[in-house]
Amino acid sequence: MTQQLPPKNLVLYADDDIDDIDLIRDAFRHYPSVEIVDFENGEALLHYAQHLASVDVTPCLIILDVNMPRMDGKLTLRALRSMESYQHTPVILYTTSTLPDEKAFARKFNAGFVTKPLCVDQIRIAVDLFVDHCSEDVRRTIKKQSEK
Amino acid sequence: MTKKALERKEFDEMPPDKQFEVLHRDGVYIGKRKEGEETVVLLQLSSFYVELYYTKYRKEVSRLLTSDDTEILQPYLEQIHVRDLKKKKE
């Protein structure tokens, strides 16, 4: 009998820091139903997001580093929100910054704001915050899969 | 009432978990560099700097150094390419 695999929850993540990408990939290992697709800048993520929209696939979460070459996280967020398919997709600005202006920018575009962690405990909190930004259905599925 | 700026001595005397909490909340990220096998992250906190030496990036800290000498910035400044700054300006 063929066992059907549960559908993956797609997370798009743009960051030019390979260490941070590895860290987040590693942290999400506890959530087997999550598939992370990473990009080295916002422009590459945006192209992929446009492709997904054309085939009617919606990621459950988009994580954007703020400081990236070519297209930074804030410009990418603005571009995503101007696309009909991404007006309500959960997006998080994930950054080394703690500046109130950047938090306000995230709020303005209906996005979350998570400061990059500095130690193991903070990594766990950051990943929990990522999952908490997903819709309730997705959140339930992700957490259920991680308990198995 | 104005919040009193955190002093280096006060930070040095904090337990590690409190130091990480304060750094995460108030630290301003300046840069990252490699030193041998370790990754070093520099943050500014009020009027001093904090360097975190990671044996495993953002996971295992081997030591934490504080300094109020701007010389600590030098290895990070050396990584900034003038050409990149020019591009950003354009």
gemmi code that builds the backbone of each chain (N, CA, C; Angstrom):
import gemmi

chains = {
    "A": [
        ("MET", (0.845, -1.200, 0.000), (0.000, 0.000, 0.000), (0.881, 1.251, 0.000)),
        ("THR", (0.537, 2.182, -0.823), (1.322, 3.410, -0.868), (0.796, 4.384, 0.179)),
        ("GLN", (1.723, 4.842, 1.027), (1.300, 5.806, 2.048), (1.485, 7.219, 1.485)),
        ("GLN", (0.433, 7.987, 1.578), (0.524, 9.340, 1.050), (1.228, 10.266, 2.050)),
        ("LEU", (2.204, 10.994, 1.546), (2.926, 11.915, 2.425), (2.090, 13.159, 2.689)),
        ("PRO", (2.171, 13.697, 3.900), (1.397, 14.919, 4.163), (1.944, 16.068, 3.317)),
        ("PRO", (1.075, 16.989, 2.898), (1.560, 18.097, 2.078), (2.526, 18.976, 2.859)),
        ("LYS", (3.558, 19.422, 2.178), (4.551, 20.280, 2.833), (4.019, 21.706, 2.927)),
        ("ASN", (4.380, 22.349, 4.002), (4.073, 23.777, 4.142), (5.297, 24.542, 3.671)),
        ("LEU", (5.089, 25.339, 2.663), (6.197, 26.012, 2.005), (6.539, 27.339, 2.693)),
        ("VAL", (7.807, 27.475, 3.076), (8.292, 28.733, 3.658), (9.358, 29.292, 2.713)),
        ("LEU", (9.191, 30.529, 2.282), (10.204, 31.184, 1.454), (11.059, 32.062, 2.363)),
        ("TYR", (12.374, 31.986, 2.185), (13.276, 32.724, 3.075), (14.386, 33.379, 2.257)),
        ("ALA", (14.495, 34.687, 2.339), (15.562, 35.403, 1.627), (16.548, 35.985, 2.639)),
        ("ASP", (17.819, 35.649, 2.459), (18.878, 36.166, 3.337), (20.202, 36.004, 2.596)),
        ("ASP", (21.044, 37.028, 2.658), (22.342, 36.917, 1.971), (23.412, 36.310, 2.874)),
        ("ASP", (23.037, 35.992, 4.109), (23.999, 35.418, 5.047), (23.787, 33.906, 5.111)),
        ("ILE", (24.731, 33.175, 4.525), (24.598, 31.720, 4.433), (24.543, 31.071, 5.821)),
        ("ASP", (25.224, 31.663, 6.808), (25.199, 31.126, 8.177), (23.783, 31.190, 8.758)),
        ("ASP", (23.103, 32.298, 8.475), (21.733, 32.441, 8.990), (20.781, 31.476, 8.289)),
        ("ILE", (21.006, 31.256, 6.993), (20.154, 30.304, 6.267), (20.330, 28.900, 6.866)),
        ("ASP", (21.572, 28.507, 7.090), (21.845, 27.185, 7.688), (21.191, 27.064, 9.064)),
        ("LEU", (21.283, 28.137, 9.818), (20.728, 28.147, 11.179), (19.212, 27.926, 11.162)),
        ("ILE", (18.536, 28.637, 10.268), (17.075, 28.525, 10.201), (16.667, 27.157, 9.643)),
        ("ARG", (17.391, 26.679, 8.646), (17.102, 25.339, 8.116), (17.218, 24.308, 9.238)),
        ("ASP", (18.272, 24.451, 10.023), (18.517, 23.524, 11.127), (17.396, 23.626, 12.179)),
        ("ALA", (17.015, 24.850, 12.501), (15.977, 25.052, 13.523), (14.629, 24.487, 13.081)),
        ("PHE", (14.355, 24.529, 11.780), (13.064, 24.031, 11.278), (13.041, 22.506, 11.120)),
        ("ARG", (14.171, 21.839, 11.419), (14.188, 20.374, 11.313), (13.168, 19.748, 12.257)),
        ("HIS", (12.828, 20.489, 13.323), (11.837, 19.978, 14.278), (10.425, 20.001, 13.686)),
        ("TYR", (10.285, 20.654, 12.555), (8.970, 20.752, 11.892), (9.058, 20.068, 10.524)),
        ("PRO", (8.904, 18.728, 10.499), (9.112, 17.991, 9.249), (8.141, 18.354, 8.134)),
        ("SER", (7.016, 18.954, 8.475), (6.054, 19.288, 7.410), (6.379, 20.630, 6.752)),
        ("VAL", (7.469, 21.262, 7.192), (7.840, 22.561, 6.601), (8.962, 22.364, 5.589)),
        ("GLU", (8.772, 22.940, 4.422), (9.836, 22.924, 3.419), (10.305, 24.365, 3.212)),
        ("ILE", (11.604, 24.579, 3.401), (12.135, 25.933, 3.236), (12.808, 26.059, 1.880)),
        ("VAL", (12.449, 27.091, 1.154), (13.142, 27.409, -0.093), (13.844, 28.738, 0.155)),
        ("ASP", (15.175, 28.744, 0.000), (15.893, 29.977, 0.325), (16.450, 30.690, -0.902)),
        ("PHE", (16.664, 31.977, -0.737), (17.127, 32.860, -1.810), (18.165, 33.820, -1.236)),
        ("GLU", (19.094, 34.268, -2.097), (20.150, 35.142, -1.565), (19.792, 36.620, -1.592)),
        ("ASN", (18.643, 36.947, -2.164), (18.178, 38.343, -2.102), (16.678, 38.399, -2.375)),
        ("GLY", (16.106, 39.559, -2.153), (14.664, 39.718, -2.289), (14.182, 39.584, -3.722)),
        ("GLU", (15.021, 39.999, -4.648), (14.635, 39.945, -6.062), (14.384, 38.500, -6.499)),
        ("ALA", (15.314, 37.604, -6.088), (15.180, 36.190, -6.456), (13.921, 35.602, -5.815)),
        ("LEU", (13.663, 35.977, -4.568), (12.458, 35.479, -3.889), (11.201, 35.969, -4.606)),
        ("LEU", (11.234, 37.224, -5.000), (10.069, 37.819, -5.664), (9.746, 37.106, -6.987)),
        ("HIS", (10.795, 36.796, -7.762), (10.591, 36.067, -9.022), (9.929, 34.719, -8.753)),
        ("TYR", (10.432, 34.031, -7.729), (9.888, 32.717, -7.398), (8.437, 32.853, -6.911)),
        ("ALA", (8.196, 33.881, -6.115), (6.839, 34.113, -5.594), (5.870, 34.381, -6.751)),
        ("GLN", (6.340, 35.108, -7.765), (5.487, 35.378, -8.936), (5.156, 34.075, -9.663)),
        ("HIS", (6.188, 33.206, -9.758), (5.970, 31.910, -10.406), (4.946, 31.083, -9.621)),
        ("LEU", (5.103, 31.059, -8.308), (4.161, 30.294, -7.475), (2.733, 30.790, -7.669)),
        ("ALA", (2.602, 32.123, -7.724), (1.261, 32.703, -7.900), (0.666, 32.255, -9.227)),
        ("SER", (1.515, 32.141, -10.249), (1.009, 31.759, -11.587), (0.533, 30.313, -11.615)),
        ("VAL", (1.056, 29.460, -10.702), (0.594, 28.067, -10.654), (-0.331, 27.831, -9.444)),
        ("ASP", (-0.753, 28.947, -8.872), (-1.726, 28.907, -7.785), (-1.238, 28.183, -6.526)),
        ("VAL", (0.022, 28.352, -6.201), (0.570, 27.791, -4.957), (0.888, 28.964, -4.029)),
        ("THR", (0.498, 28.815, -2.773), (0.743, 29.898, -1.814), (1.655, 29.418, -0.693)),
        ("PRO", (2.757, 30.097, -0.451), (3.592, 29.713, 0.699), (2.863, 30.032, 1.993)),
        ("CYS", (3.178, 29.284, 3.055), (2.488, 29.556, 4.324), (3.157, 30.705, 5.068)),
        ("LEU", (4.418, 31.017, 4.696), (5.149, 32.087, 5.375), (6.300, 32.567, 4.498)),
        ("ILE", (6.574, 33.861, 4.562), (7.732, 34.421, 3.857), (8.588, 35.150, 4.888)),
        ("ILE", (9.865, 34.778, 4.959), (10.797, 35.406, 5.910), (11.801, 36.229, 5.112)),
        ("LEU", (11.918, 37.498, 5.478), (12.800, 38.401, 4.727), (13.844, 39.039, 5.638)),
        ("ASP", (15.111, 38.810, 5.314), (16.171, 39.573, 5.959), (15.993, 41.019, 5.471)),
        ("VAL", (16.396, 41.991, 6.274), (16.214, 43.376, 5.827), (17.370, 43.836, 4.937)),
        ("ASN", (18.603, 43.638, 5.411), (19.752, 44.116, 4.630), (20.246, 43.046, 3.675)),
        ("MET", (19.892, 43.218, 2.399), (20.327, 42.276, 1.370), (20.714, 43.067, 0.131)),
        ("PRO", (21.633, 42.536, -0.674), (21.966, 43.224, -1.922), (20.840, 43.081, -2.945)),
        ("ARG", (20.912, 43.848, -3.994), (19.954, 43.856, -5.120), (18.566, 44.361, -4.699)),
        ("MET", (17.892, 43.616, -3.840), (16.595, 44.088, -3.342), (16.494, 43.743, -1.861)),
        ("ASP", (16.389, 44.760, -1.010), (16.366, 44.483, 0.429), (14.980, 43.989, 0.879)),
        ("GLY", (14.905, 43.618, 2.158), (13.671, 43.035, 2.667), (12.488, 43.974, 2.630)),
        ("LYS", (12.748, 45.269, 2.875), (11.635, 46.225, 2.914), (11.045, 46.441, 1.522)),
        ("LEU", (11.924, 46.554, 0.522), (11.427, 46.717, -0.857), (10.668, 45.468, -1.304)),
        ("THR", (11.194, 44.309, -0.882), (10.542, 43.040, -1.257), (9.155, 42.950, -0.622)),
        ("LEU", (9.082, 43.349, 0.634), (7.789, 43.323, 1.335), (6.785, 44.236, 0.618)),
        ("ARG", (7.244, 45.428, 0.286), (6.372, 46.387, -0.409), (5.878, 45.799, -1.747)),
        ("ALA", (6.823, 45.157, -2.474), (6.474, 44.566, -3.779), (5.482, 43.412, -3.607)),
        ("LEU", (5.712, 42.592, -2.578), (4.807, 41.460, -2.341), (3.395, 41.951, -2.037)),
        ("ARG", (3.316, 42.973, -1.195), (1.989, 43.468, -0.803), (1.256, 44.140, -1.971)),
        ("SER", (2.000, 44.529, -3.004), (1.332, 45.136, -4.164), (0.777, 44.063, -5.109)),
        ("MET", (1.158, 42.791, -4.854), (0.653, 41.693, -5.687), (-0.602, 41.106, -5.031)),
        ("GLU", (-1.620, 40.894, -5.841), (-2.893, 40.417, -5.287), (-2.734, 39.118, -4.493)),
        ("SER", (-1.925, 38.198, -5.019), (-1.769, 36.880, -4.376), (-1.081, 36.952, -3.022)),
        ("TYR", (-0.362, 38.032, -2.767), (0.437, 38.096, -1.535), (-0.017, 39.190, -0.564)),
        ("GLN", (-1.210, 39.695, -0.783), (-1.681, 40.768, 0.099), (-1.886, 40.315, 1.542)),
        ("HIS", (-2.216, 39.031, 1.690), (-2.508, 38.546, 3.044), (-1.579, 37.416, 3.499)),
        ("THR", (-0.569, 37.108, 2.711), (0.371, 36.035, 3.094), (1.201, 36.493, 4.299)),
        ("PRO", (1.341, 35.648, 5.318), (2.174, 36.057, 6.466), (3.626, 36.304, 6.046)),
        ("VAL", (4.118, 37.475, 6.387), (5.507, 37.851, 6.072), (6.163, 38.336, 7.365)),
        ("ILE", (7.430, 37.994, 7.516), (8.190, 38.464, 8.690), (9.475, 39.133, 8.228)),
        ("LEU", (9.743, 40.323, 8.760), (11.060, 40.935, 8.563), (11.945, 40.369, 9.656)),
        ("TYR", (13.019, 39.711, 9.233), (13.919, 39.018, 10.163), (15.270, 39.719, 10.067)),
        ("THR", (15.649, 40.380, 11.143), (16.754, 41.314, 11.016), (17.625, 41.423, 12.263)),
        ("THR", (18.805, 41.956, 12.072), (19.692, 42.218, 13.208), (19.286, 43.520, 13.904)),
        ("SER", (18.389, 44.249, 13.273), (18.015, 45.563, 13.790), (16.988, 45.475, 14.921)),
        ("THR", (17.033, 46.489, 15.789), (15.996, 46.603, 16.823), (15.343, 47.985, 16.707)),
        ("LEU", (15.575, 48.657, 15.582), (15.122, 50.040, 15.424), (13.603, 50.161, 15.329)),
        ("PRO", (13.004, 51.099, 16.078), (11.545, 51.274, 16.031), (11.023, 51.593, 14.630)),
        ("ASP", (11.814, 52.306, 13.810), (11.388, 52.655, 12.449), (11.129, 51.402, 11.613)),
        ("GLU", (11.994, 50.413, 11.800), (11.856, 49.179, 11.014), (10.647, 48.371, 11.502)),
        ("LYS", (10.422, 48.415, 12.807), (9.234, 47.737, 13.355), (7.978, 48.403, 12.801)),
        ("ALA", (8.005, 49.743, 12.751), (6.851, 50.495, 12.255), (6.615, 50.177, 10.770)),
        ("PHE", (7.700, 50.027, 10.017), (7.581, 49.689, 8.591), (6.888, 48.327, 8.442)),
        ("ALA", (7.336, 47.358, 9.257), (6.731, 46.019, 9.209), (5.234, 46.102, 9.516)),
        ("ARG", (4.890, 46.868, 10.554), (3.480, 47.014, 10.951), (2.662, 47.613, 9.818)),
        ("LYS", (3.232, 48.659, 9.189), (2.525, 49.362, 8.108), (2.139, 48.401, 6.978)),
        ("PHE", (3.029, 47.436, 6.717), (2.769, 46.488, 5.630), (2.271, 45.137, 6.159)),
        ("ASN", (1.697, 45.184, 7.338), (1.077, 44.000, 7.920), (2.030, 42.795, 7.971)),
        ("ALA", (3.244, 43.066, 8.429), (4.232, 41.995, 8.549), (4.710, 41.912, 9.993)),
        ("GLY", (5.244, 40.749, 10.346), (5.826, 40.585, 11.668), (7.263, 41.091, 11.674)),
        ("PHE", (7.834, 41.160, 12.850), (9.200, 41.656, 12.986), (9.902, 40.802, 14.034)),
        ("VAL", (10.965, 40.129, 13.611), (11.704, 39.277, 14.548), (13.191, 39.634, 14.475)),
        ("THR", (13.765, 39.943, 15.637), (15.199, 40.258, 15.686), (15.996, 38.955, 15.688)),
        ("LYS", (17.070, 38.926, 14.879), (17.869, 37.699, 14.789), (18.418, 37.311, 16.161)),
        ("PRO", (18.387, 36.019, 16.479), (18.801, 35.570, 17.811), (20.314, 35.609, 18.016)),
        ("LEU", (20.706, 35.599, 19.280), (22.133, 35.607, 19.624), (22.551, 34.346, 20.363)),
        ("CYS", (21.564, 33.526, 20.760), (21.902, 32.291, 21.480), (20.800, 31.254, 21.239)),
        ("VAL", (21.063, 30.037, 21.674), (20.161, 28.908, 21.415), (18.719, 29.173, 21.867)),
        ("ASP", (18.559, 29.688, 23.074), (17.204, 29.927, 23.590), (16.443, 30.892, 22.695)),
        ("GLN", (17.151, 31.902, 22.229), (16.499, 32.906, 21.361), (16.161, 32.319, 19.986)),
        ("ILE", (16.935, 31.325, 19.531), (16.631, 30.678, 18.240), (15.275, 29.977, 18.352)),
        ("ARG", (15.094, 29.255, 19.464), (13.824, 28.530, 19.668), (12.652, 29.512, 19.682)),
        ("ILE", (12.847, 30.625, 20.375), (11.776, 31.621, 20.463), (11.474, 32.183, 19.069)),
        ("ALA", (12.536, 32.466, 18.294), (12.354, 33.031, 16.945), (11.563, 32.067, 16.058)),
        ("VAL", (11.923, 30.780, 16.104), (11.217, 29.808, 15.250), (9.758, 29.669, 15.693)),
        ("ASP", (9.521, 29.685, 16.997), (8.132, 29.643, 17.483), (7.356, 30.870, 16.983)),
        ("LEU", (8.032, 32.016, 16.964), (7.373, 33.237, 16.470), (7.045, 33.099, 14.977)),
        ("PHE", (7.972, 32.495, 14.232), (7.717, 32.275, 12.793), (6.451, 31.443, 12.616)),
        ("VAL", (6.406, 30.329, 13.352), (5.256, 29.414, 13.213), (3.972, 30.122, 13.656)),
        ("ASP", (4.068, 30.908, 14.710), (2.886, 31.615, 15.212), (2.329, 32.632, 14.213)),
        ("HIS", (3.146, 33.064, 13.269), (2.658, 34.012, 12.266), (1.841, 33.334, 11.159)),
        ("CYS", (1.944, 32.011, 11.069), (1.193, 31.296, 10.024), (-0.290, 31.284, 10.380)),
        ("SER", (-1.111, 30.953, 9.393), (-2.544, 30.889, 9.660), (-2.812, 29.764, 10.659)),
        ("GLU", (-3.974, 29.806, 11.279), (-4.267, 28.844, 12.345), (-4.200, 27.391, 11.849)),
        ("ASP", (-4.744, 27.144, 10.644), (-4.740, 25.785, 10.070), (-3.315, 25.270, 9.901)),
        ("VAL", (-2.488, 26.124, 9.296), (-1.095, 25.744, 9.023), (-0.350, 25.508, 10.340)),
        ("ARG", (-0.577, 26.414, 11.267), (0.079, 26.330, 12.572), (-0.232, 24.984, 13.244)),
        ("ARG", (-1.505, 24.623, 13.182), (-1.942, 23.372, 13.806), (-1.243, 22.173, 13.134)),
        ("THR", (-1.218, 22.194, 11.797), (-0.596, 21.080, 11.057), (0.902, 20.988, 11.384)),
        ("ILE", (1.564, 22.137, 11.359), (3.010, 22.149, 11.598), (3.322, 21.611, 12.990)),
        ("LYS", (2.571, 22.079, 13.976), (2.853, 21.668, 15.360), (2.517, 20.187, 15.574)),
        ("LYS", (1.429, 19.732, 14.928), (1.008, 18.335, 15.062), (2.097, 17.421, 14.493)),
        ("GLN", (2.615, 17.789, 13.325), (3.661, 16.992, 12.675), (4.932, 16.957, 13.529)),
        ("SER", (5.216, 18.066, 14.209), (6.457, 18.125, 15.004), (6.367, 17.269, 16.265)),
        ("GLU", (5.117, 16.969, 16.695), (4.942, 16.167, 17.909), (5.100, 14.670, 17.630)),
        ("LYS", (5.016, 14.288, 16.335), (5.053, 12.860, 15.986), (6.427, 12.252, 16.216)),
    ],
    "B": [
        ("MET", (10.601, 60.326, 32.685), (11.913, 60.064, 33.277), (12.830, 59.406, 32.231)),
        ("THR", (14.058, 59.894, 32.151), (14.988, 59.341, 31.172), (15.622, 58.054, 31.712)),
        ("LYS", (15.694, 57.062, 30.830), (16.286, 55.786, 31.232), (17.811, 55.942, 31.298)),
        ("LYS", (18.382, 55.462, 32.389), (19.833, 55.587, 32.569), (20.552, 54.641, 31.599)),
        ("ALA", (21.567, 55.186, 30.927), (22.310, 54.362, 29.964), (23.081, 53.266, 30.700)),
        ("LEU", (23.072, 52.085, 30.116), (23.764, 50.953, 30.728), (25.275, 51.167, 30.641)),
        ("GLU", (25.935, 50.935, 31.754), (27.391, 51.090, 31.758), (28.070, 49.744, 31.527)),
        ("ARG", (29.263, 49.834, 30.980), (30.009, 48.619, 30.629), (30.217, 47.717, 31.858)),
        ("LYS", (30.584, 48.336, 32.967), (30.871, 47.563, 34.189), (29.610, 46.793, 34.629)),
        ("GLU", (28.479, 47.500, 34.543), (27.198, 46.902, 34.945), (26.886, 45.690, 34.048)),
        ("PHE", (27.142, 45.855, 32.742), (26.902, 44.764, 31.788), (27.837, 43.588, 32.085)),
        ("ASP", (29.118, 43.899, 32.316), (30.116, 42.850, 32.591), (29.733, 42.005, 33.802)),
        ("GLU", (29.035, 42.620, 34.738), (28.696, 41.912, 35.982), (27.378, 41.125, 35.883)),
        ("MET", (26.698, 41.270, 34.759), (25.415, 40.549, 34.612), (25.658, 39.060, 34.358)),
        ("PRO", (24.708, 38.188, 34.759), (24.837, 36.774, 34.386), (24.652, 36.630, 32.865)),
        ("PRO", (25.261, 35.591, 32.245), (25.213, 35.460, 30.782), (23.815, 35.548, 30.164)),
        ("ASP", (22.819, 34.883, 30.783), (21.484, 34.914, 30.165), (20.914, 36.334, 30.123)),
        ("LYS", (21.231, 37.123, 31.154), (20.773, 38.513, 31.187), (21.522, 39.337, 30.123)),
        ("GLN", (22.815, 39.047, 29.965), (23.602, 39.760, 28.942), (23.009, 39.519, 27.551)),
        ("PHE", (22.641, 38.257, 27.268), (22.063, 37.954, 25.951), (20.711, 38.639, 25.762)),
        ("GLU", (19.951, 38.683, 26.845), (18.637, 39.336, 26.774), (18.805, 40.826, 26.435)),
        ("VAL", (19.724, 41.479, 27.137), (19.958, 42.917, 26.921), (20.511, 43.160, 25.507)),
        ("LEU", (21.447, 42.304, 25.104), (22.035, 42.475, 23.766), (20.985, 42.300, 22.666)),
        ("HIS", (20.124, 41.314, 22.851), (19.093, 41.035, 21.858), (18.081, 42.167, 21.772)),
        ("ARG", (17.788, 42.763, 22.922), (16.779, 43.826, 22.977), (17.339, 45.181, 22.546)),
        ("ASP", (18.542, 45.506, 23.040), (19.056, 46.871, 22.835), (20.304, 46.964, 21.967)),
        ("GLY", (20.928, 45.837, 21.673), (22.191, 45.872, 20.923), (21.984, 46.294, 19.479)),
        ("VAL", (22.943, 47.050, 18.974), (22.903, 47.454, 17.559), (23.976, 46.645, 16.832)),
        ("TYR", (23.530, 45.844, 15.895), (24.443, 44.972, 15.150), (25.378, 45.814, 14.283)),
        ("ILE", (26.675, 45.528, 14.386), (27.628, 46.271, 13.557), (28.219, 45.389, 12.465)),
        ("GLY", (28.591, 44.179, 12.800), (29.160, 43.331, 11.755), (29.536, 41.951, 12.244)),
        ("LYS", (30.048, 41.187, 11.295), (30.393, 39.795, 11.563), (31.717, 39.506, 10.876)),
        ("ARG", (32.555, 38.704, 11.493), (33.815, 38.333, 10.860), (34.202, 36.929, 11.299)),
        ("LYS", (35.176, 36.357, 10.584), (35.670, 35.027, 10.946), (37.029, 35.190, 11.614)),
        ("GLU", (37.264, 34.420, 12.646), (38.597, 34.384, 13.251), (38.925, 32.909, 13.488)),
        ("GLY", (39.735, 32.359, 12.614), (40.004, 30.916, 12.662), (38.707, 30.163, 12.438)),
        ("GLU", (38.393, 29.272, 13.363), (37.171, 28.468, 13.239), (35.951, 29.199, 13.805)),
        ("GLU", (36.210, 30.316, 14.472), (35.120, 31.006, 15.164), (34.491, 32.122, 14.314)),
        ("THR", (33.219, 32.361, 14.580), (32.536, 33.491, 13.964), (32.365, 34.545, 15.063)),
        ("VAL", (32.736, 35.770, 14.741), (32.669, 36.829, 15.753), (31.638, 37.875, 15.306)),
        ("VAL", (30.745, 38.226, 16.226), (29.715, 39.222, 15.939), (29.947, 40.434, 16.855)),
        ("LEU", (29.908, 41.611, 16.255), (30.103, 42.836, 17.037), (28.789, 43.611, 17.145)),
        ("LEU", (28.471, 44.003, 18.362), (27.276, 44.823, 18.611), (27.663, 46.048, 19.429)),
        ("GLN", (26.898, 47.098, 19.268), (27.092, 48.283, 20.110), (25.964, 48.331, 21.130)),
        ("LEU", (26.341, 48.631, 22.349), (25.364, 48.729, 23.432), (25.683, 50.017, 24.183)),
        ("SER", (24.771, 50.933, 24.261), (24.999, 52.301, 24.789), (26.342, 52.832, 24.287)),
        ("SER", (27.313, 53.038, 25.177), (28.550, 53.680, 24.724), (29.723, 52.700, 24.627)),
        ("PHE", (29.433, 51.421, 24.589), (30.527, 50.444, 24.461), (30.170, 49.357, 23.438)),
        ("TYR", (31.157, 48.512, 23.162), (30.986, 47.461, 22.152), (31.067, 46.083, 22.802)),
        ("VAL", (30.380, 45.134, 22.192), (30.419, 43.755, 22.690), (30.729, 42.834, 21.517)),
        ("GLU", (31.744, 42.002, 21.692), (32.058, 40.999, 20.678), (31.693, 39.623, 21.211)),
        ("LEU", (30.935, 38.879, 20.393), (30.547, 37.519, 20.768), (31.333, 36.550, 19.889)),
        ("TYR", (32.066, 35.647, 20.502), (32.848, 34.646, 19.771), (32.066, 33.337, 19.770)),
        ("TYR", (31.659, 32.918, 18.574), (30.862, 31.692, 18.461), (31.710, 30.522, 17.941)),
        ("THR", (31.644, 29.412, 18.662), (32.233, 28.182, 18.119), (31.190, 27.532, 17.202)),
        ("LYS", (29.909, 27.728, 17.520), (28.807, 27.352, 16.623), (27.961, 28.600, 16.474)),
        ("TYR", (27.813, 29.061, 15.243), (27.173, 30.345, 14.984), (25.807, 30.509, 15.663)),
        ("ARG", (25.701, 31.545, 16.465), (24.504, 31.911, 17.230), (24.053, 30.821, 18.219)),
        ("LYS", (24.903, 29.792, 18.404), (24.497, 28.693, 19.285), (25.434, 28.536, 20.478)),
        ("GLU", (26.723, 28.469, 20.200), (27.683, 28.251, 21.291), (28.682, 29.392, 21.348)),
        ("VAL", (28.646, 30.108, 22.459), (29.560, 31.252, 22.624), (30.745, 30.813, 23.479)),
        ("SER", (31.947, 31.004, 22.955), (33.129, 30.622, 23.735), (33.543, 31.764, 24.662)),
        ("ARG", (33.372, 33.005, 24.200), (33.667, 34.142, 25.079), (32.954, 35.391, 24.586)),
        ("LEU", (32.866, 36.320, 25.499), (32.202, 37.589, 25.200), (33.142, 38.700, 25.685)),
        ("LEU", (33.487, 39.604, 24.794), (34.410, 40.672, 25.164), (33.701, 42.018, 25.091)),
        ("THR", (33.976, 42.881, 26.049), (33.432, 44.237, 25.963), (34.593, 45.218, 25.838)),
        ("SER", (34.338, 46.332, 25.169), (35.396, 47.327, 24.981), (34.757, 48.691, 24.716)),
        ("ASP", (35.450, 49.747, 25.128), (34.946, 51.066, 24.727), (35.937, 51.744, 23.791)),
        ("ASP", (36.839, 50.936, 23.240), (37.846, 51.442, 22.317), (37.346, 51.220, 20.875)),
        ("THR", (37.337, 52.297, 20.099), (36.828, 52.180, 18.712), (37.738, 51.329, 17.814)),
        ("GLU", (38.918, 50.990, 18.323), (39.833, 50.106, 17.569), (39.164, 48.763, 17.254)),
        ("ILE", (38.229, 48.398, 18.106), (37.530, 47.111, 17.936), (36.769, 47.063, 16.593)),
        ("LEU", (36.474, 48.256, 16.057), (35.718, 48.348, 14.797), (36.575, 47.984, 13.585)),
        ("GLN", (37.893, 48.139, 13.732), (38.808, 48.063, 12.594), (38.616, 46.829, 11.687)),
        ("PRO", (38.640, 45.595, 12.245), (38.494, 44.435, 11.341), (37.165, 44.410, 10.592)),
        ("TYR", (36.160, 45.044, 11.161), (34.840, 45.075, 10.495), (34.829, 46.132, 9.398)),
        ("LEU", (35.496, 47.254, 9.682), (35.560, 48.331, 8.685), (36.338, 47.879, 7.454)),
        ("GLU", (37.345, 47.040, 7.694), (38.169, 46.549, 6.579), (37.360, 45.713, 5.590)),
        ("GLN", (36.232, 45.186, 6.062), (35.405, 44.340, 5.181), (34.500, 45.163, 4.260)),
        ("ILE", (34.369, 46.453, 4.583), (33.462, 47.280, 3.782), (34.181, 47.715, 2.517)),
        ("HIS", (33.594, 47.364, 1.374), (34.206, 47.741, 0.100), (33.654, 49.089, -0.336)),
        ("VAL", (34.564, 49.990, -0.627), (34.162, 51.330, -1.047), (33.265, 51.254, -2.292)),
        ("ARG", (33.565, 50.301, -3.192), (32.786, 50.161, -4.417), (31.308, 49.867, -4.099)),
        ("ASP", (31.085, 49.000, -3.072), (29.714, 48.652, -2.684), (28.972, 49.868, -2.138)),
        ("LEU", (29.698, 50.683, -1.352), (29.066, 51.883, -0.787), (28.651, 52.826, -1.907)),
        ("LYS", (29.525, 52.951, -2.909), (29.270, 53.834, -4.045), (28.019, 53.360, -4.794)),
        ("LYS", (27.942, 52.045, -4.977), (26.789, 51.466, -5.667), (25.500, 51.804, -4.937)),
        ("LYS", (25.534, 51.650, -3.582), (24.348, 51.909, -2.773), (23.895, 53.350, -2.926)),
        ("LYS", (24.871, 54.255, -2.961), (24.579, 55.677, -3.064), (23.876, 55.985, -4.388)),
        ("GLU", (24.319, 55.269, -5.455), (23.736, 55.489, -6.782), (22.297, 54.990, -6.791)),
    ],
}
model = gemmi.Model(1)
for chain_id, residues in chains.items():
    chain = gemmi.Chain(chain_id)
    for i, (resn, *xyz) in enumerate(residues, 1):
        res = gemmi.Residue()
        res.name, res.seqid = resn, gemmi.SeqId(i, " ")
        for name, pos in zip(("N", "CA", "C"), xyz):
            atom = gemmi.Atom()
            atom.name, atom.element = name, gemmi.Element(name[0])
            atom.pos, atom.b_iso = gemmi.Position(*pos), 0.0
            res.add_atom(atom)
        chain.add_residue(res)
    model.add_chain(chain)
structure = gemmi.Structure()
structure.add_model(model)
structure.setup_entities()
